[in-house]
Amino acid sequence: MNSLAHKSPIVEGILLNVFSKFPSNIKRNEKHVLNTDIVPRIHEIIVERNDLQESVIHSKKEPVIISQEVSPVQPVITFQSTNRPKKFVQQTQTLKTNFSNLPSAKPWESYRRIFPILKDPLVTHIECKGPNIPIAVVKGGRNQLTNVTLTREEIDEYLNSISEKTRLPLVEGVFHVLVDNYYLNAILSNSIEPSFIIKKNFSSTTF
């Protein structure tokens, strides 16, 4: 009995409560019979109490699972602008240039050699019949020869410069152009030497 009371504090309390109700003058040597109404079923109480303690211990060990409602993932909706960037079209305006009004740079040796003839106000026509042939002019209504000659390279240089200035290509045949207030007619051919005729434009006296 003592070992059972030491194992369970509940049993020990019940035993103390039972023995406290008996008179203190009971002798140990005398045998007494305990009333069953006073003494409860100790065994049943102990068993029920132990079951209760074990249930409490198991309830502490078992993890408590709390159900959590998982909200559905909301899809992320992105809006893209449907307005496409406008393409800016650069408008260019073509400027028509009258090359006859442009001042000539006169960088060529051939032009430097015939420039005094073009400068003479009495000269109306200038004719170059080919390389190394004296240039003929019409001055004061009369045909005259000058001591100015041009080589084949100088003639080609002069005609190419006129072509670049007027942006007109040199093709085989007759090359006709108005530049620097005079008319130029040139004959180009692979079989003969090049030649040209310059006629002044008297509507303008600027050279």
C-alpha positions as CSV (number, residue, x, y, z in Angstrom):
1,M,0.0,0.0,0.0
2,N,2.8,2.4,0.9
3,S,4.5,1.7,-2.5
4,L,1.3,2.5,-4.3
5,A,0.8,5.7,-2.4
6,H,4.3,6.9,-3.3
7,K,3.8,6.2,-7.0
8,S,0.6,8.3,-7.2
9,P,0.0,11.5,-5.2
10,I,-3.7,11.0,-5.8
11,V,-3.7,7.7,-4.0
12,E,-1.7,9.2,-1.1
13,G,-4.4,11.9,-0.7
14,I,-7.2,9.5,-0.7
15,L,-5.5,7.3,2.0
16,L,-4.9,10.3,4.2
17,N,-8.5,11.3,3.9
18,V,-9.7,7.8,4.8
19,F,-7.4,7.5,7.8
20,S,-8.2,10.9,9.1
21,K,-11.8,9.8,9.7
22,F,-10.9,7.0,12.0
23,P,-10.3,7.7,15.8
24,S,-6.8,8.2,16.8
25,N,-6.9,5.7,19.6
26,I,-7.1,2.7,17.4
27,K,-4.5,0.3,18.4
28,R,-2.3,-1.2,15.8
29,N,-2.5,-4.7,17.3
30,E,-6.2,-4.7,17.0
31,K,-7.8,-5.7,13.8
32,H,-10.6,-3.5,12.4
33,V,-12.9,-3.8,9.5
34,L,-13.3,-0.8,7.3
35,N,-16.7,0.3,6.2
36,T,-17.2,-0.1,2.4
37,D,-19.4,3.0,2.3
38,I,-16.6,5.1,3.7
39,V,-13.8,3.7,1.7
40,P,-14.4,4.1,-2.1
41,R,-13.1,1.8,-4.7
42,I,-9.6,2.8,-4.6
43,H,-8.6,0.6,-7.4
44,E,-11.1,1.9,-9.8
45,I,-10.3,5.5,-8.9
46,I,-6.7,4.9,-9.4
47,V,-7.2,3.2,-12.8
48,E,-9.5,6.0,-14.0
49,R,-7.1,8.7,-12.8
50,N,-4.2,7.0,-14.5
51,D,-6.2,6.8,-17.8
52,L,-7.0,10.4,-17.5
53,Q,-3.3,11.3,-17.0
54,E,-2.2,9.2,-19.9
55,S,-4.9,10.9,-22.1
56,V,-3.6,14.3,-21.1
57,I,0.0,13.3,-21.8
58,H,-0.9,12.0,-25.3
59,S,-3.0,15.1,-26.0
60,K,0.1,17.2,-25.3
61,K,2.4,15.2,-27.6
62,E,0.0,15.1,-30.5
63,P,0.5,18.1,-32.7
64,V,-2.4,20.4,-33.3
65,I,-3.1,20.8,-37.0
66,I,-5.0,23.9,-37.9
67,S,-6.6,23.8,-41.2
68,Q,-5.8,26.8,-43.3
69,E,-7.8,27.7,-46.3
70,V,-5.5,28.4,-49.2
71,S,-6.8,31.2,-51.4
72,P,-6.5,30.6,-55.1
73,V,-3.6,32.4,-56.8
74,Q,-5.0,35.3,-58.7
75,P,-3.5,35.6,-62.2
76,V,-1.5,38.7,-62.9
77,I,-3.0,40.5,-65.8
78,T,-0.9,43.0,-67.6
79,F,-2.2,45.4,-70.1
80,Q,-0.2,46.3,-73.2
81,S,-0.8,49.5,-75.0
82,T,-2.3,48.9,-78.5
83,N,-1.2,52.3,-79.7
84,R,1.8,51.8,-81.9
85,P,4.3,54.6,-82.0
86,K,3.8,56.8,-84.9
87,K,6.4,56.8,-87.6
88,F,7.6,60.3,-88.4
89,V,8.3,60.6,-92.1
90,Q,10.9,63.2,-92.9
91,Q,9.7,65.2,-95.8
92,T,12.4,66.4,-98.1
93,Q,11.9,69.2,-100.5
94,T,13.8,69.1,-103.8
95,L,15.4,72.4,-104.5
96,K,15.7,73.1,-108.2
97,T,19.0,74.9,-108.8
98,N,19.8,76.9,-111.9
99,F,23.4,76.1,-112.4
100,S,23.8,79.0,-114.8
101,N,23.5,81.4,-111.8
102,L,26.1,79.6,-109.7
103,P,29.5,81.2,-109.6
104,S,32.2,79.0,-111.1
105,A,35.2,78.0,-108.9
106,K,37.3,77.9,-112.1
107,P,39.9,75.5,-110.6
108,W,41.1,74.0,-113.9
109,E,44.1,74.9,-115.9
110,S,42.1,74.8,-119.1
111,Y,39.6,77.3,-117.8
112,R,42.4,79.5,-116.6
113,R,43.8,79.6,-120.1
114,I,40.6,80.4,-121.9
115,F,39.2,82.7,-119.1
116,P,40.7,85.9,-120.7
117,I,39.0,85.1,-123.9
118,L,35.6,84.6,-122.1
119,K,36.3,87.9,-120.3
120,D,36.6,89.9,-123.5
121,P,33.3,91.6,-124.1
122,L,33.9,91.8,-127.9
123,V,34.2,88.0,-128.2
124,T,30.9,86.2,-129.0
125,H,32.1,82.7,-130.0
126,I,35.0,80.5,-129.0
127,E,35.8,77.4,-130.9
128,C,38.3,74.6,-130.0
129,K,38.7,72.2,-133.0
130,G,40.8,69.7,-131.1
131,P,44.0,69.2,-129.1
132,N,47.0,71.5,-129.9
133,I,45.0,73.5,-132.4
134,P,44.8,77.3,-131.9
135,I,41.5,78.4,-130.5
136,A,39.5,80.5,-132.9
137,V,37.1,83.3,-131.9
138,V,34.6,85.6,-133.4
139,K,35.5,89.1,-132.2
140,G,33.7,92.2,-133.4
141,G,32.0,90.1,-136.1
142,R,35.4,88.8,-137.5
143,N,37.0,85.4,-137.3
144,Q,40.4,85.4,-135.5
145,L,42.9,82.9,-134.3
146,T,44.5,83.1,-130.9
147,N,47.8,81.7,-129.6
148,V,46.0,79.6,-127.0
149,T,46.0,75.8,-127.4
150,L,44.7,73.0,-125.2
151,T,46.0,69.5,-124.9
152,R,43.8,66.4,-124.9
153,E,44.0,66.2,-121.1
154,E,43.1,69.8,-120.7
155,I,40.1,69.4,-123.0
156,D,38.9,66.3,-121.1
157,E,39.5,68.2,-117.8
158,Y,37.4,71.1,-118.9
159,L,34.5,69.0,-120.2
160,N,34.5,66.8,-117.1
161,S,34.4,69.8,-114.8
162,I,31.4,71.2,-116.8
163,S,29.7,67.8,-116.5
164,E,30.2,67.7,-112.7
165,K,29.0,71.2,-112.3
166,T,25.8,70.7,-114.3
167,R,25.4,67.0,-113.1
168,L,24.9,66.0,-116.8
169,P,26.8,62.9,-117.9
170,L,29.2,63.0,-120.8
171,V,28.0,60.5,-123.4
172,E,29.1,59.9,-127.0
173,G,27.5,62.4,-129.3
174,V,26.7,66.0,-128.8
175,F,26.9,67.5,-125.3
176,H,24.8,70.7,-125.0
177,V,24.6,72.6,-121.8
178,L,24.1,76.2,-120.4
179,V,26.5,77.1,-117.7
180,D,28.0,80.4,-116.4
181,N,25.9,82.4,-118.8
182,Y,27.2,80.8,-122.0
183,Y,26.2,77.8,-124.2
184,L,28.6,75.0,-124.6
185,N,28.3,72.5,-127.5
186,A,30.8,69.6,-127.4
187,I,31.3,66.7,-129.8
188,L,32.4,63.5,-128.1
189,S,33.4,60.4,-130.1
190,N,35.8,57.5,-129.7
191,S,36.9,57.8,-133.4
192,I,37.8,61.5,-133.5
193,E,39.3,64.0,-131.1
194,P,36.9,66.0,-128.9
195,S,36.0,69.5,-129.8
196,F,33.7,72.2,-128.4
197,I,32.1,75.6,-129.3
198,I,31.2,78.2,-126.7
199,K,28.6,80.8,-127.5
200,K,28.1,83.7,-125.0
201,N,24.6,84.3,-123.6
202,F,24.0,88.1,-124.2
203,S,20.9,88.1,-122.0
204,S,23.3,88.3,-119.1
205,T,26.7,90.0,-119.1
206,T,28.1,88.3,-115.9
207,F,30.9,85.9,-116.5
